[in-house]
Amino acid sequence: MSELTLSEPEVLTGHTDMICSISIDRIDTGRNAALAQIEMIMQQLDDVSTLTRSIGGKTALDWAMKQDFRWGGWLMEKPEAAMKAITRNLDRSIWRDLMKESGMLSLMDAQVREQWYNSLEKDDIPAVSKANILSTFEQLHQSKGEVFERGVINVFKGLSWDFKSNTPCKFGKKIIVTGLVKYDRWGFGFNWGWQRDQLADLERMLVLLDGKPVPDNRTDITRRLSDHIHENRHSNRYEDEMFVIKYFQKGTAHIVFKRPELVDKLNDIIARHYPGALSAR
């Protein structure tokens, strides 16, 4: 087996710096300054509403909102509940941006990313502060190897063993997936289901193992394949530097790996998680 440790530069360096060049102090002070100004604006609106109500002009909920659109805004609600919701919404957006800019999302497979995003929808998300940012990303940084390997294992476990090419103990020269495409009288079409996530995760793992930047989701393998199929409805073959993909009318696709040395590294990871599953090369 070739040795692969997830601390090696070829895998992670350049993609998962703890928080890249983001200024934590700027985020911390900016977030607190913004909330203070929002609270001041709310108080000013309340003062104006008191004045306009005293002269028969009702409140800001009446004169500042479009007709039939009196719901949906927090600035003119009771300060205690409003500030809690506004703070949570602001912190949620900042955490999302931090995860994206840090490079940690590129290490996560679709399942782990969904768990992360779901955690941000809860009411008890941690406040954005210098201490919480440092603590969170220190933990993520320390576990990045585990996160990456778990992504590889999840992609591997997602394969169907109904096909001989999909070996239950390793990635072979090719894999076969079902439901990646559809076919009708106009030709082939791309299915945007869980198969899309599986293929995108596979490319992400191979690109990281190759020491290259992960493609943006607007230019990843699924987007390129979808565009190719859309522009060539009667073609049944796609090729790039990582894969040769041949797809069939019944919806299955044969994905051939063009970089066997990267597949070997995937299999090294599988072997570490399932000792004895692979014989030594």
Phi, psi and omega per residue, in radians:
M1 nan 2.423 3.005
S2 -1.352 2.518 -3.083
E3 -1.412 2.422 3.091
L4 -2.516 1.995 3.034
T5 -2.008 2.464 -3.007
L6 -1.355 0.141 3.001
S7 -1.662 -0.098 -3.122
E8 -1.223 2.451 -3.110
P9 -0.967 -0.599 -3.047
E10 -1.087 -0.344 -3.068
V11 -1.719 -0.886 -2.920
L12 -2.079 -0.505 -3.059
T13 -1.066 2.375 -3.134
G14 1.646 -0.236 -3.130
H15 -2.052 -0.337 -3.001
T16 -2.366 0.631 2.982
D17 -0.961 2.541 -2.929
M18 -0.869 -0.901 3.095
I19 -2.474 0.549 -3.130
C20 0.848 -2.323 -3.124
S21 -1.852 0.363 -3.120
I22 -1.174 2.387 3.084
S23 -1.506 1.915 -3.140
I24 -1.166 -0.713 -3.138
D25 -1.054 -0.715 -3.141
R26 -1.118 -0.731 3.117
I27 -1.118 -0.782 -3.106
D28 -1.085 -0.905 -3.101
T29 -1.218 -0.647 3.133
G30 -1.136 -0.734 3.128
R31 -1.078 -0.809 -3.112
N32 -1.181 -0.674 3.113
A33 -1.146 -0.708 3.129
A34 -1.094 -0.785 -3.138
L35 -1.121 -0.650 3.116
A36 -1.130 -0.715 3.133
Q37 -1.208 -0.655 3.098
I38 -1.090 -0.744 3.125
E39 -1.114 -0.656 3.116
M40 -1.169 -0.719 3.112
I41 -1.081 -0.721 3.127
M42 -1.083 -0.706 3.119
Q43 -1.156 -0.690 3.118
Q44 -1.129 -0.726 3.089
L45 -1.088 -0.685 3.115
D46 -1.132 -0.704 3.118
D47 -1.117 -0.739 3.122
V48 -1.133 -0.704 3.127
S49 -1.099 -0.662 3.090
T50 -1.067 -0.742 3.128
L51 -1.145 -0.874 -3.078
T52 -1.176 -0.557 3.088
R53 -1.169 -0.608 -3.103
S54 -1.213 -0.347 3.135
I55 -1.907 0.249 3.056
G56 1.525 0.188 -3.095
G57 -1.679 0.187 -3.104
K58 1.063 -2.804 -3.036
T59 -1.955 3.119 -3.130
A60 -1.036 -0.505 3.087
L61 -1.085 -0.397 -3.136
D62 -1.663 -0.828 -3.026
W63 -1.665 -0.155 -3.105
A64 -1.866 -0.056 -3.091
M65 -1.955 2.591 3.044
K66 -1.160 2.625 3.136
Q67 -1.011 2.322 -3.136
D68 1.225 0.238 3.115
F69 -2.179 0.749 -3.072
R70 -1.453 -0.082 3.113
W71 -1.764 2.959 2.952
G72 1.719 -0.284 -3.134
G73 -1.918 2.569 -3.114
W74 -1.756 -0.289 -2.998
L75 -1.114 -0.419 -3.100
M76 -1.962 0.329 3.045
E77 -1.647 3.105 3.128
K78 -1.071 2.290 -2.989
P79 -0.948 -0.728 -3.047
E80 -1.085 -0.865 3.141
A81 -1.252 -0.665 -3.092
A82 -1.137 -0.816 -3.105
M83 -1.139 -0.583 3.101
K84 -1.118 -0.790 -3.130
A85 -1.212 -0.745 -3.136
I86 -1.099 -0.762 3.132
T87 -1.073 -0.757 -3.141
R88 -1.110 -0.757 3.140
N89 -1.122 -0.717 3.138
L90 -1.144 -0.810 -3.129
D91 -1.111 -0.657 3.141
R92 -1.061 -0.780 3.140
S93 -1.154 -0.676 -3.135
I94 -1.163 -0.759 3.120
W95 -1.060 -0.710 3.128
R96 -1.072 -0.772 -3.121
D97 -1.170 -0.676 3.118
L98 -1.081 -0.756 3.139
M99 -1.108 -0.702 -3.140
K100 -1.166 -0.827 -3.077
E101 -1.232 -0.471 -3.110
S102 -1.289 -0.361 -3.085
G103 1.578 -0.069 -3.086
M104 -1.140 -0.589 -3.116
L105 -1.079 -0.528 -3.115
S106 -1.182 -0.375 3.125
L107 -1.478 -0.279 -3.016
M108 -1.579 2.446 2.984
D109 -1.399 3.043 -3.036
A110 -1.029 -0.670 -3.111
Q111 -1.115 -0.782 -3.117
V112 -1.216 -0.673 3.102
R113 -1.100 -0.700 3.118
E114 -1.107 -0.699 3.097
Q115 -1.092 -0.706 3.131
W116 -1.118 -0.857 -3.133
Y117 -1.105 -0.665 3.101
N118 -1.112 -0.642 3.131
S119 -1.126 -0.501 3.133
L120 -1.315 -0.269 3.133
E121 -1.467 -0.123 -3.141
K122 -1.356 2.831 -3.102
D123 -1.366 -0.316 -3.027
D124 -1.859 0.624 3.096
I125 -1.159 2.564 -3.114
P126 -1.140 2.479 3.097
A127 -1.128 2.537 3.077
V128 -1.337 1.971 3.099
S129 -2.570 2.853 -3.131
K130 -1.012 -0.767 -3.109
A131 -1.131 -0.759 -3.111
N132 -1.219 -0.647 3.105
I133 -1.112 -0.851 -3.134
L134 -1.073 -0.748 -3.120
S135 -1.135 -0.810 -3.106
T136 -1.090 -0.822 -3.065
F137 -1.370 -0.399 2.991
E138 -1.138 -0.741 3.103
Q139 -1.129 -0.761 -3.140
L140 -1.141 -0.693 -3.129
H141 -1.111 -0.722 -3.126
Q142 -1.199 -0.490 -3.078
S143 -1.802 0.202 -3.037
K144 -1.103 -0.621 3.092
G145 -1.108 -0.753 3.116
E146 -1.108 -0.725 3.136
V147 -1.083 -0.773 -3.133
F148 -1.115 -0.814 -3.119
E149 -1.133 -0.640 3.108
R150 -1.118 -0.615 3.078
G151 -1.107 -0.737 3.099
V152 -1.067 -0.805 -3.123
I153 -1.109 -0.701 -3.140
N154 -1.139 -0.677 3.071
V155 -1.122 -0.772 -3.137
F156 -1.077 -0.802 -3.115
K157 -1.193 -0.352 -3.138
G158 -1.386 -0.126 3.131
L159 -1.254 2.629 3.070
S160 -1.563 2.290 3.137
W161 -1.601 0.288 3.074
D162 -1.340 -0.162 -3.106
F163 -2.004 2.404 -3.099
K164 -1.097 -0.512 -3.124
S165 -1.181 -0.447 3.114
N166 -1.562 1.675 -3.081
T167 -1.390 2.299 -3.070
P168 -1.157 -0.064 -3.105
C169 -2.123 -0.020 -3.128
K170 -2.957 2.924 2.931
F171 -1.437 2.277 3.108
G172 -1.670 -2.753 3.132
K173 -1.198 -0.464 3.104
K174 -2.618 2.852 3.025
I175 -2.244 2.755 3.106
I176 -2.083 2.242 3.107
V177 -2.095 2.673 -3.139
T178 -1.891 2.672 3.023
G179 1.255 0.244 -3.126
L180 -1.285 -0.548 -3.133
V181 -2.270 2.917 3.031
K182 -2.272 2.858 -3.108
Y183 -2.462 2.343 3.077
D184 -2.502 -2.900 -3.034
R185 -1.163 -0.315 3.114
W186 -1.571 -0.141 -3.127
G187 2.031 -2.738 -3.086
F188 -1.394 2.671 3.015
G189 -2.468 2.760 -3.107
F190 -1.676 2.356 3.104
N191 -1.585 2.174 3.137
W192 -1.679 1.191 3.116
G193 -2.094 -2.711 -3.132
W194 -1.112 -0.426 3.104
Q195 -1.092 -0.558 3.107
R196 -1.081 -0.804 3.127
D197 -1.093 -0.692 -3.123
Q198 -1.092 -0.772 -3.130
L199 -1.201 -0.727 3.116
A200 -1.109 -0.695 3.103
D201 -1.107 -0.702 -3.126
L202 -1.103 -0.793 3.106
E203 -1.092 -0.725 -3.122
R204 -1.023 -0.787 -3.131
M205 -1.089 -0.776 -3.114
L206 -1.153 -0.705 -3.133
V207 -1.151 -0.733 3.105
L208 -1.119 -0.727 3.103
L209 -1.133 -0.439 3.110
D210 -1.487 -0.051 3.102
G211 1.289 0.449 -3.116
K212 -1.989 2.764 3.115
P213 -1.100 2.482 3.122
V214 -1.275 2.317 3.133
P215 -1.086 2.495 3.003
D216 -1.053 2.628 -3.086
N217 -1.116 -0.229 3.080
R218 -1.446 -0.191 -3.130
T219 -2.293 0.296 -3.113
D220 -1.351 3.137 -3.050
I221 -0.999 -0.656 -3.098
T222 -1.212 -0.648 3.097
R223 -1.198 -0.735 -3.139
R224 -1.158 -0.721 3.118
L225 -1.155 -0.737 3.116
S226 -1.054 -0.780 3.129
D227 -1.112 -0.712 3.135
H228 -1.080 -0.793 -3.131
I229 -1.140 -0.717 -3.141
H230 -1.091 -0.663 -3.095
E231 -1.487 -0.288 -3.110
N232 -2.345 1.221 -2.969
R233 -1.083 -0.386 -3.090
H234 -1.899 0.096 2.998
S235 -1.456 2.664 3.107
N236 -2.239 0.455 -3.094
R237 -2.509 2.414 3.079
Y238 -2.362 2.529 3.129
E239 -2.550 2.427 2.967
D240 -2.450 -2.864 -3.041
E241 -1.278 -0.274 -3.124
M242 -1.832 -0.619 -2.967
F243 -2.340 2.673 2.777
V244 -2.039 2.111 -3.076
I245 -2.058 2.098 3.064
K246 -2.014 2.240 -3.040
Y247 -2.156 2.737 -2.962
F248 -2.227 2.814 -3.054
Q249 -1.066 -0.493 3.129
K250 -1.325 -0.055 3.043
G251 1.812 -0.176 -3.141
T252 -1.414 2.752 3.105
A253 -2.413 2.364 3.058
H254 -1.713 2.058 -3.105
I255 -1.880 1.914 -3.116
V256 -1.705 2.277 3.122
F257 -1.423 2.298 3.121
K258 -1.686 -0.148 -3.119
R259 -2.113 1.399 -3.065
P260 -1.045 -0.494 3.135
E261 -1.172 -0.516 3.081
L262 -1.333 -0.614 3.071
V263 -1.102 -0.665 3.084
D264 -1.027 -0.679 3.142
K265 -1.203 -0.652 3.029
L266 -1.033 -0.772 -3.116
N267 -1.193 -0.534 3.036
D268 -1.058 -0.707 3.127
I269 -1.147 -0.774 3.118
I270 -1.052 -0.723 -3.122
A271 -1.115 -0.597 3.121
R272 -1.198 -0.574 -3.133
H273 -1.475 -0.463 3.129
Y274 -2.218 1.283 -3.089
P275 -0.937 2.351 3.110
G276 1.558 -0.160 -3.105
A277 -1.261 -0.529 -3.097
L278 -2.046 2.409 3.024
S279 -1.386 2.720 -3.119
A280 -1.165 2.496 3.092
R281 -1.401 nan nan
